[in-house]
Amino acid sequence: MRKNYFIKLINYTKNVYNIDRGINKLTDGRVNPTYNTGQVILPLFFGFLLRIKSMNVLNCMLKENEFKNILRKSAKVPQLDTMRDVVKIITYWAL
């Protein structure tokens, strides 16, 4: 039953707030990135929605494919170091 609520929440954020469009518009200053910024921020956004306490726990969840139904099947999940670097760059630019 919990998964049903999570999918409803994701659909609600996509339809009402257009989160997927906003995430895809994000950019950072990496040169020749393996992952685009949206692919990196999306798992972090899911972690925020699920109130995951740390990025290490999120990384374990990503390795165990707990987000396999939500992420695109062709999308490769970024590593923890990539997520940290992108968050550092985006927060630096936001200041």
MARRO-549273 format. One record per atom (N, C-alpha, C): residue number from 1; residue in one letter; x, y, z. Coordinates in steps of 0.05 Angstrom, whole numbers, plus 5000, padded with zeros to 4 digits. Atoms other than C-alpha are relative to their C-alpha. Layout:
REM residues N
PT num residu   c1   c2   c3
PT NUM      A    X    Y    Z
...
//
This chain:
REM residues 95
PT num residu   c1   c2   c3
PT   1      M 5016 4976 5000
PT   1      M 5000 5000 5000
PT   1      M 5017 5025 5000
PT   2      R 4983 4976 4999
PT   2      R 5057 5048 5014
PT   2      R 5011 5007 4973
PT   3      K 4990 4995 5027
PT   3      K 5084 5041 4943
PT   3      K 4979 5015 4984
PT   4      N 5022 4986 5014
PT   4      N 5016 5063 4917
PT   4      N 5000 5029 5007
PT   5      Y 4999 4972 4992
PT   5      Y 5020 5127 4957
PT   5      Y 5024 5015 4989
PT   6      F 4976 4987 5010
PT   6      F 5090 5141 4934
PT   6      F 4997 5006 4970
PT   7      I 5004 4996 5029
PT   7      I 5071 5133 4860
PT   7      I 4979 5023 4996
PT   8      K 5020 4979 5001
PT   8      K 5010 5178 4872
PT   8      K 5014 5027 5006
PT   9      L 4986 4976 4994
PT   9      L 5056 5230 4903
PT   9      L 5018 5009 4977
PT  10      I 4983 4993 5023
PT  10      I 5104 5228 4845
PT  10      I 4983 5011 4977
PT  11      N 5018 4990 5021
PT  11      N 5047 5235 4795
PT  11      N 4989 5027 5006
PT  12      Y 5011 4974 4991
PT  12      Y 5019 5293 4835
PT  12      Y 5021 5022 4996
PT  13      T 4979 4980 5004
PT  13      T 5086 5330 4835
PT  13      T 5005 5005 4971
PT  14      K 4995 4996 5028
PT  14      K 5094 5319 4761
PT  14      K 4977 5016 4987
PT  15      N 5022 4987 5012
PT  15      N 5024 5342 4743
PT  15      N 4995 5028 5010
PT  16      V 5007 4974 4988
PT  16      V 5015 5400 4791
PT  16      V 5024 5020 4999
PT  17      Y 4977 4982 4998
PT  17      Y 5085 5428 4800
PT  17      Y 5020 4998 4977
PT  18      N 4982 5004 5023
PT  18      N 5118 5403 4735
PT  18      N 5029 4997 5009
PT  19      I 4973 5004 4989
PT  19      I 5178 5379 4775
PT  19      I 5019 4988 4980
PT  20      D 4982 5013 5019
PT  20      D 5205 5336 4719
PT  20      D 5011 5021 4980
PT  21      R 4990 4979 5018
PT  21      R 5210 5397 4673
PT  21      R 5020 5018 5014
PT  22      G 4981 4983 4985
PT  22      G 5244 5438 4727
PT  22      G 5026 4986 5004
PT  23      I 4975 5016 4996
PT  23      I 5294 5383 4742
PT  23      I 5016 4998 4974
PT  24      N 4985 5003 5025
PT  24      N 5311 5374 4669
PT  24      N 5012 5027 4990
PT  25      K 4988 4974 5008
PT  25      K 5325 5449 4662
PT  25      K 5025 5007 5016
PT  26      L 4976 4995 4984
PT  26      L 5379 5447 4716
PT  26      L 5025 4994 4985
PT  27      T 4974 5004 5013
PT  27      T 5450 5454 4692
PT  27      T 5022 5005 5021
PT  28      D 4977 4994 4984
PT  28      D 5518 5454 4724
PT  28      D 5024 5003 4981
PT  29      G 4977 4994 5016
PT  29      G 5588 5469 4700
PT  29      G 5018 4977 4994
PT  30      R 4983 5023 5005
PT  30      R 5614 5399 4690
PT  30      R 5007 4999 4970
PT  31      V 4992 5003 5028
PT  31      V 5653 5386 4626
PT  31      V 4997 4971 4992
PT  32      N 5005 5027 5010
PT  32      N 5631 5324 4586
PT  32      N 4989 4982 5022
PT  33      P 5011 5017 4978
PT  33      P 5586 5296 4641
PT  33      P 4989 4973 4989
PT  34      T 5011 5027 5007
PT  34      T 5568 5222 4639
PT  34      T 4970 5001 5004
PT  35      Y 5029 4998 4994
PT  35      Y 5500 5238 4670
PT  35      Y 4992 5029 4998
PT  36      N 5009 4972 5000
PT  36      N 5459 5300 4657
PT  36      N 4991 5007 5029
PT  37      T 5006 4991 4973
PT  37      T 5440 5341 4718
PT  37      T 4974 4990 5010
PT  38      G 5026 5010 4992
PT  38      G 5368 5318 4718
PT  38      G 5002 4971 5010
PT  39      Q 4997 5027 4991
PT  39      Q 5390 5245 4724
PT  39      Q 5012 4998 5027
PT  40      V 4987 5001 4974
PT  40      V 5432 5262 4784
PT  40      V 4981 5011 5022
PT  41      I 5017 4987 4980
PT  41      I 5381 5306 4820
PT  41      I 4975 4983 5006
PT  42      L 5025 5016 4996
PT  42      L 5321 5259 4810
PT  42      L 5001 4980 5023
PT  43      P 4998 5017 4976
PT  43      P 5345 5205 4859
PT  43      P 5002 5015 5026
PT  44      L 4998 4984 4976
PT  44      L 5362 5259 4909
PT  44      L 4972 5011 5008
PT  45      F 5027 4990 4995
PT  45      F 5292 5287 4902
PT  45      F 4982 4978 5012
PT  46      F 5015 5022 4988
PT  46      F 5262 5218 4915
PT  46      F 5009 4995 5028
PT  47      G 4990 5003 4972
PT  47      G 5307 5212 4976
PT  47      G 4988 5020 5018
PT  48      F 5012 4979 4984
PT  48      F 5281 5278 5001
PT  48      F 4970 4994 5006
PT  49      L 5028 5006 4996
PT  49      L 5208 5256 4991
PT  49      L 4997 4977 5019
PT  50      L 5002 5023 4982
PT  50      L 5221 5191 5028
PT  50      L 5013 5004 5027
PT  51      R 4986 4993 4975
PT  51      R 5259 5226 5084
PT  51      R 5023 4981 5006
PT  52      I 4976 5017 4995
PT  52      I 5321 5184 5075
PT  52      I 5021 5017 5014
PT  53      K 4983 4984 4981
PT  53      K 5370 5205 5129
PT  53      K 5027 5008 4989
PT  54      S 4973 4993 5010
PT  54      S 5435 5204 5090
PT  54      S 5003 4992 4971
PT  55      M 4995 5007 5028
PT  55      M 5463 5200 5021
PT  55      M 5011 4971 4998
PT  56      N 4990 5027 5000
PT  56      N 5497 5135 5040
PT  56      N 4977 4979 4999
PT  57      V 5023 5018 5000
PT  57      V 5430 5102 5054
PT  57      V 4987 5001 4973
PT  58      L 5011 4997 5027
PT  58      L 5404 5130 4988
PT  58      L 5016 4984 4980
PT  59      N 4982 5015 5018
PT  59      N 5464 5100 4953
PT  59      N 4995 4970 5002
PT  60      C 5006 5029 4996
PT  60      C 5449 5031 4983
PT  60      C 4974 4993 4987
PT  61      M 5026 5005 5012
PT  61      M 5377 5037 4961
PT  61      M 5002 5000 4970
PT  62      L 4997 4999 5029
PT  62      L 5398 5055 4890
PT  62      L 5015 4975 4990
PT  63      K 4985 5024 5008
PT  63      K 5447 4996 4887
PT  63      K 4982 4975 5002
PT  64      E 5018 5022 4997
PT  64      E 5391 4949 4910
PT  64      E 4976 5002 4982
PT  65      N 5021 4995 5020
PT  65      N 5346 4976 4854
PT  65      N 4973 5004 5012
PT  66      E 5026 4994 4988
PT  66      E 5291 5000 4900
PT  66      E 4984 5021 4985
PT  67      F 5014 4980 5016
PT  67      F 5275 5056 4851
PT  67      F 4997 4990 4971
PT  68      K 5000 5011 5027
PT  68      K 5273 5010 4790
PT  68      K 4974 5006 4985
PT  69      N 5026 4994 5013
PT  69      N 5199 5024 4775
PT  69      N 4997 5030 4994
PT  70      I 5004 4972 5003
PT  70      I 5207 5099 4780
PT  70      I 5020 5012 4980
PT  71      L 4980 4990 5019
PT  71      L 5272 5112 4742
PT  71      L 4996 4986 4973
PT  72      R 5001 5012 5026
PT  72      R 5276 5099 4668
PT  72      R 5017 4975 4999
PT  73      K 4984 5025 5001
PT  73      K 5300 5029 4651
PT  73      K 5026 5004 4986
PT  74      S 4975 4996 5015
PT  74      S 5352 5056 4603
PT  74      S 5019 5019 5015
PT  75      A 4983 4981 4985
PT  75      A 5377 5107 4654
PT  75      A 5019 4986 5019
PT  76      K 4980 5011 4982
PT  76      K 5440 5088 4690
PT  76      K 5000 5018 5025
PT  77      V 5002 4985 4975
PT  77      V 5439 5109 4763
PT  77      V 5028 5011 5007
PT  78      P 4974 4989 4994
PT  78      P 5495 5157 4782
PT  78      P 5011 4991 5026
PT  79      Q 4987 5008 4975
PT  79      Q 5545 5142 4836
PT  79      Q 4998 5022 5021
PT  80      L 5002 4981 4978
PT  80      L 5546 5176 4903
PT  80      L 5018 5024 4998
PT  81      D 4982 4978 5003
PT  81      D 5607 5218 4888
PT  81      D 4990 5020 4980
PT  82      T 5011 4982 5020
PT  82      T 5574 5246 4826
PT  82      T 4977 5017 5012
PT  83      M 5022 4985 4988
PT  83      M 5512 5265 4866
PT  83      M 5010 5022 5019
PT  84      R 4988 4980 4981
PT  84      R 5554 5300 4919
PT  84      R 5012 5023 4985
PT  85      D 4987 4978 5015
PT  85      D 5594 5339 4867
PT  85      D 4979 5018 4987
PT  86      V 5020 4983 5013
PT  86      V 5532 5363 4830
PT  86      V 4986 5017 5021
PT  87      V 5014 4984 4979
PT  87      V 5498 5385 4895
PT  87      V 5019 5022 5010
PT  88      K 4982 4979 4992
PT  88      K 5561 5423 4915
PT  88      K 5001 5022 4979
PT  89      I 4998 4980 5022
PT  89      I 5564 5458 4847
PT  89      I 4974 5017 5000
PT  90      I 5026 4985 5002
PT  90      I 5489 5476 4847
PT  90      I 4997 5018 5024
PT  91      T 5003 4983 4976
PT  91      T 5490 5502 4919
PT  91      T 5020 5023 4998
PT  92      Y 4981 4978 5003
PT  92      Y 5553 5543 4903
PT  92      Y 4989 5022 4981
PT  93      W 5011 4982 5020
PT  93      W 5518 5574 4842
PT  93      W 4976 5015 5012
PT  94      A 5024 4988 4989
PT  94      A 5455 5588 4883
PT  94      A 5007 5022 5019
PT  95      L 4993 4979 4982
PT  95      L 5493 5631 4932
PT  95      L 5008 5024 4984
//
